[in-house]
Amino acid sequence: MLLAQQENLDDLESGANAGLGLLSEIKKTLDQASDNAEVVRWANLVSKVQKIASQKRTVQGVLGSTGSGKSSLINAVLDNDVVPTNCMRACTAVVTEISYNEATDPEKQYRAEVEFISNEAWTCELEILLQDLLSEGHLSHEYKNRESEAGVAWAKIQAVYPWMTKEALLEYKSAKELAGDDTVRHHLGSVKEIEAHNSAEFSKKLQKYVDSKDKGPSRDMRATQSPRSETAEHWPLIKAVRIFCKSRVLESGITLVDLPGVADSNAARAVDDKAAQDIMGASFNRQLQLDGNLSNVTFICSKTDDILITEAIKNLGAQAAEADDVNTQIKAMGEQAKEKELDASTKLETLQVSKKESKAEEKKTSKEVKKLRKEVAIIKADIKAKKSSLLQMCISSRNSYSRPAIQAQFARGLKLLDHEMAERENAELFDPSRDLRNYDEVADQLSVFCVSARAYLKMSGKLEKDDHLPGFTDVQQSEIPQLQAHAIRLTTSTRLTTCRRFFTAVEQLLNSLMLQVIVDDRSTVPEVKRQEFAYLELALEALTKELIGLVKDSMNECRILVEHSLLRKLPDAARLASAKAISTVRSWSLAKADGGLAYQTFKAICIRKGQFKGLAGFKDFNGELVQPMKNRLGSRWERTFKGSLPAKIDLLGQYLSERLGVFHAKMTSRQHQSQSSTAALMDRQINSFQESLRDMSGLKSIVKQSGKEINEQFDLPIAEGMTPAYVWATAQSGTGVYERLRHFMLAHIEEHGAAMFDAAEKTVVKGLTSMLDVLDGEVHAKIQEVLEQVERDYTALIASRNLFEALAKARDEIRFLLATADERFATILRKDAPVSPAGLATEPGPAMKTEDADVDGCAVPPVGQDSSPGIRRDFLALVLD
């Protein structure tokens, strides 16, 4: 199909819509003969092809610290005020997903789904909060300190139960009883739907669920019970928020996900603080490497309008002298304006004091004052313009410096990580002078945007009540339009793949239908047909054996690859992690000055089974214990899942395609086949089958997703093995408790550490083996499907008979539709089809829909569920201010 060879995405998506329109008409015709079982099978095939056109989502996580301007940034990118910007406590506590709204009802232009946690989850959360809050049956004396774990727990409980006092809390016998209170019971496990026709109404409705009000310290110290009529807050009970709105960016298939912050705001300040190298942390970098996402990061430096001119001028370099000159002019003009204002004031005072002046003198003085004031106004306007110009110079210069600096820091951080892993993998062969990848290329490929959401929103007419923002004269200077275009470009690969896969399937279907409705005027004697069928049967049997043999050899190679690259290294990695576990556990209980943890933090982590995000940041005992194991495998893991395995899968696709071509050449060498009026049609059909076999993107997606999922399984046996220690530690209190915890944790690791890491090794082995089995099954299913289609079409070709013989009307309608197919697609190439803003043709046929069946975690898919292979999760935006 000529259209499938196009590079223009608008043409491809318009063609896909035309194809959907054609399939809908074919399906409608087939449905009219639904009493025929074979026709029903064809109708089902049409439906299957239609589903291929479902647009796959590209999930883009937006990661940044509280205060870095994520919410304003997202609103600017979407050109829509949908993410609340005054309730950061709620928005950073849960994942907020923003997707395109398919609804056409004007009253549902804005939609949201607020998913509440289950009763079981809230009960577990309350158990943890009560353990933070209570000590030996009494309220901790720290409950008034909102910086402590007890204070945070008390504030969270009071947010949900605003009438709660410490006396009332102690009356509850268990967390389960508290979770069953009428205040929250009807919310738990439910999904609240919000609909509105404008953003103002939508935000008002949404804030009812996600807003976090500042109650002040007086609320925490009340001595008497408050009435239950006081409004409770919902944010602690929310699992995920899914927002749906209209947006050009979202219409391209993107789902933006506002993720919880990764660092304190001070860690994400300046380029001089090595933000790009340090913001993610070593473990986060390793996670990106293991997930195969290091090349899919975009850095966004937000709040570029927040700048101190005096400090910025010092770093302007070549432009410093020009900026100093402008700054001197501004100061001089300011003094001039002050002098003229003083002169005008003096003249007015003189005029008011002296009542003896003539009318002429009074008039003259008034004119002079007006003139002075006019001059002052002109000077002030000039000062304002010069200040804005100077500010723009400083902002532009800082942006120009920041981009390459961040790119270099990112590449430097990756180089340090590569060297660390290479040295740990084999210290004797490690050569620090040899680069393991092209780090200049890594730096160049990192996309960096320095944006001002406030400037964009103001110039777009969104912030009508705000003053003009100096330093920006055009929306392009805010770099938000460039970021919007970049976000849309990120979907291009997925959209191109979807369209081309759809065109291949459409072509196969149309060719197969053509073989069913075409009339072959040749008269073939029954004996010749029997001979041709016998030859086809033998040829297909040989082809099947050949393809299965290729798959077997390729899968064996994949298993050998995984065996040598990863499986053989796992025991050594497990032993390394086990050996380092003692020192890791000791580091937790060091003095705080030496990097250790305070007792309350240590206890809070144990209460939460090893993971806790407190005021000091996120701590993960389980992850720290298993990290040496991941470090040892890191570079091998990346090479295997991002390079070696996908390459072998692509090679298999090429081999399978070539063997099918050889089979077809043998078949067309038969006189009966070569003289058939449908020989050219069969050539096209086999070409499309070969393209299907070469397209291994589905199998490579399985590899990529499996790499992420298996990587997450490292921690599970460690968490399970450490649970008894956490439970014991949680129950401890009294004099010398921290010392007892230290000794018990060390003793637990010494006794059970080796078994835990052995279990982690076995879990990863099982995951890798399972992935290879899944790949084997998927590729067998792929070739089986192609073989069945080849057999079906060759059978129709040899038999010179079609399933529509007894259904003349349906046959004629199908034949007519097939006859118009080429012209429909040719129309697209002639640019006759109108195209919507997102690039999808508005006619002919229904618009391509975004597949919405697999929405996880932050609704990225929903939290806690596995993501669909169709969902792409390889965009990560780090928002720095």
Residue, then its C-alpha position, 0 to 999 in steps of 0.5 A: m500500500l503506497l500510503a503506508q510508505q509515507e513519512n507525513l504523519d497527517d497523511l498516515e492518520s488521515g489514511a487510517n481514518a479512511g481505512l476505518g471508514l471503508l472497514s465500517e462499510i464492509k462490516k455493515t455489508l457482512d453483517q447483513a449475511s450474519d446467518n452464514a457462519e463463514v461470513v460471520r468469521w470474516a466480519n470478526l476479522v474486520s473487527k479485529v483489524q479495526k482494533i489495530a487502529s486504536q491509538k496507543r497512549t504515550v505516557q509522560g511522567v512529570l517529576g519534580s519537587t514541591g514548589s518547582g511549578k509542575s502544576s502551572l507547567i502542566n496547565a500551560v502545556l495543556d493550554n487549560d487550567v485543569v490542575p489545581t495549583n493551590c493544593m500541593r499537599a494533595c497533588t503531590a501525595v497521589v498520582t494525577e493523570i491527565s488524558y484527552n477527553e473523547a466526550t462530545d457533550p458540551e456539558k462534559q468538556y471537563r471530566a475527572e475520576v477521583e478514585f478512593i483507596s479501599n477500606e482495607a488500605w485505609t485500615c492499614e494506613l490508620e494502623i501505621l498512623l496510630q503506631d506513629l502517634l501512640s506510645e504505650g497506649h498514650l498519645s505521643h508528646e510529639y503530636k503537637n510538633r508538625e515536623s515529627e512523625a507523630g505530628v504528621a500522623w495527627a494532622k492527617i487523622q484530623a484532616v479526615y476526622p476534623w471533629m477528632t480530639k486526643e480523648a476521642l481518638l483513644e476511645y477507639k479500640s482499633a484502626k478497623e473501627l476508626a476506618g468504619d466511621d461514617t465520616v469515611r466509610h461511604h467514600l472508601g473503595s468508590v470512584k467519584e465522577i466530576e463533569a463540568h462545561n468550563s474549567a472554573e466550574f471543574s476546578k471548584k468541583l475537583q477542589k472539594y476532593v483534593d484541596s488541603k486547607d491549612k488548619g493552623p496549630s490551634r486546631d491540634m491543641r483543642a481540648t474538647q470535641s468539635p461538632r461532627s458537622e465540620t467538613a472533612e478533607h478527602w486528600p488522604l483517602i485518594k488513590a488516584v485522580r484521572i482528569f480528562c480535558k480537551s487539549r491539542v497536546l493530549e489529542s496526539g495520544i499523550t497522557l501526562v502524569d503529575l508524579p510525587g516530588v523526588a527531592d526537596s526544592n533546594a536540591a533542584r535550584a541552580v545549574d551550579d548545584k549539578a541539578a541534572q547530575d544529582i536531582m535523580g540520585a544514583s539509585f534513580n539513575r540506575q533505575l532508569q538504566l535498568d528500565g531502558n529509559l536513560s535516553n528518554v529523559t527531558f529536562i525542564c527548567s521552570k520559573t525562568d522568570d524568577i531571576l535577580i538582575t544584579e546576580a545575573i549580570k555577573n554571569l553574562g560573560a561577553q554581554a556583561a558590559e552591555a548589560d552594565d551599560v543598560n543598568t547604568q542608564i536605568k539608574a541614571m534615568g531613575e535619578q532624572a525622574k526623581e529630580k523632575e518629580l521633585d521639581a514638579s512637587t516644589k513648583l506645586e508647593t510654591l504655587q500653593v503657598s504664594k497666593k499673590e501670584s498673578k493668574a498668568e504666573e499660576k497658569k505658567t507654573s501649572k503648565e510647567v508641572k504638567k510638562l514635568r509630569k509628562e516627562v517623568a511618565i516618558i522616562k518611567a516608560d523608557i525605564k520599564a522598557k529598558k528593564s524588560s530588555l535587560l531582564q530578557m537579556c539576562i533570562s536568555s543568557r542564563n537559558s543559553y548557559s543552562r542547556p549545555a551545562i545540564q546536558a554535560q552534567f547529565a552525560r557526566g552522571l551517566k559516565l560515572l554510573d557506567h564506570e562504577m558498574a564496569e568496575r564492580e563487574n570486573a575490576e581487573l579489566f576496568d579501564p577508566s580511560r575507555d568510554l563505554r558509550n558516546y557521552d557527547e552524543v548522550a549530551d546532545q540528545l538530551s532535550v532541555f527546555c527553560v520555560s516560564a509557565r507564568a509568562y506563557l499563561k499571562m501572554s495567552g490571556k489566562l492570568e487576567k488579574d496578574d500584572h504584566l511579567p517583564g522580560f517577555t514580549d512574545v510567547q515563544q520566549s517562554e519556550i512553552p510552545q516549543l515544549q508543546a511541540h516536543a511533547i507531541r513529537l514524542t508520540t510520533s514513533t508510536r503513531l507511525t507504527t500504529c498507522r503502518r501496522f494498521f495499513t498492513a492488516v487492512e491490505q491483507l484483509l482487502n487482498s483476502l476478500m478480493l480473492q473471495v469475490i474475484v471471478d477466475d474465468r479459467s476452467t480447471v479440471p478436478e484432477v489438476k485442482r487435486q494436484e495443486f491442493a496436494y502440492l500446497e499441503l506439502a509446501l505448507e508442511a515444509l514451510t511450517k517446519e522451516l519457520i518453527g525450526l527458525v524460531k526454535d534456533s532463535m529462541n535457543e540463541c536468546r536463552i543462551l544470551v540471557e544465560h551468559s549475560l545475566l543468569r550466570k552472573l546472578p549468584d555472584a551478584a547475590r553473594l555481593a549483596s549479601a556480603k554488603a548487607i551488614s555494613t548497610v544495616r549498620s549505616w542506618s543506626l549510625a549517629k545522625a551526623d555520620g549519616g544515620l537515622a534518628y530513632q523516630t525515623f528508623k521506627a517509622i520505616c520499620i512500621r511501613k515495612g521498610q519504605f517511608k517518605g518523611l520530612a527528610g526524604f524517601k528511605d527504602f531499606n529493602g532497596e538499599l539492601v538489594q542495590p549492590m545486586k542491581n549494581r553488579l548487573g546494571s550495564r549487562w541488564e541494559r545491554t541485554f534488554k536494550g540491545s542484544l535481545p531486540a537485535k536477535i528478535d529483529l533478525l528472526g523477523q528477517y529470516l522468517s520473511e525471507r523463508l516465506g518469500v522462498f515458499h511463494a516463489k516455489m508456488t508461483s513457479r507452478q503453471h496453474q499459479s503463474q497463469s492465474s488472473t489473481a497471481a499479481l494480487m497474491d504477490r501483493q498479499i505475500n509481500s504484506f505477510q512478509e512485512s507482518l513477519r518483519d515487524m517485531s515491535g510487539l515482541k520487542s515491547i514485551v522484552k522492554q516491559s519484561g525488563k522493567e517488571i523483572n527489575e521490580q521483582f528484585d526487592l520483593p524477596i528482600a521485603e518478605g525476608m525483612t518483614p519479621a524484623y520490621v514487625w519485631a521492631t515495631a512492637q519495641s519501646g521503652t529504655g534502650v529500645y534503639e540499641r535493641l533494634r540495632h542488635f536485632m537488625l544485625a542479627h536478623i541479617e546475619e542469620h537470614g541475609a543469605a537466604m533472602f538474596d538467594a530468594a531474590e536470585k531465584t525470583v529473577v531467574k524465574g522472571l527471565t525464564s518466564m519472559l523467554d517462554v512468553l516470547d516463544g509462545e508469542v512468536h509461534a502464535k505470530i507465525q501460526e496466524v500468518l500460515e493460516q492466512v497463507e493457507r486460506d488465500y492459496t486455497a481460495l486461489i486454487a479452488s477458483r470458488n468463493l464464499f459469496e457465490a450464494l450471496a450475490k448481493a453481498r458479493d457485489e457490494i463487497r466487490f464495489l467497496l474493494a474497487t473504490a479502496d485505492e481511490r479512497f487512499a489516493t485521495i489522501l495523497r492528493k491532500d483532498a481530505p480535511v485534517s483536524p488540529a491533531g492531524l486526524a482527518t475529519e472525513p471520511g470515516p470515524a476518527m481514530k480513538t485513543e485506546d482507554a482500556d489499560v489505564d494504570g497506577c496514576a491511572v497511568p495504568p491505575v495504581g497497582q495494576d500491570s501496564s498494557p504492552g500498548i502503553r508506552r512509558d518512556f518519557l520522563a520530565l524532570v522539572l527544575d526551578 
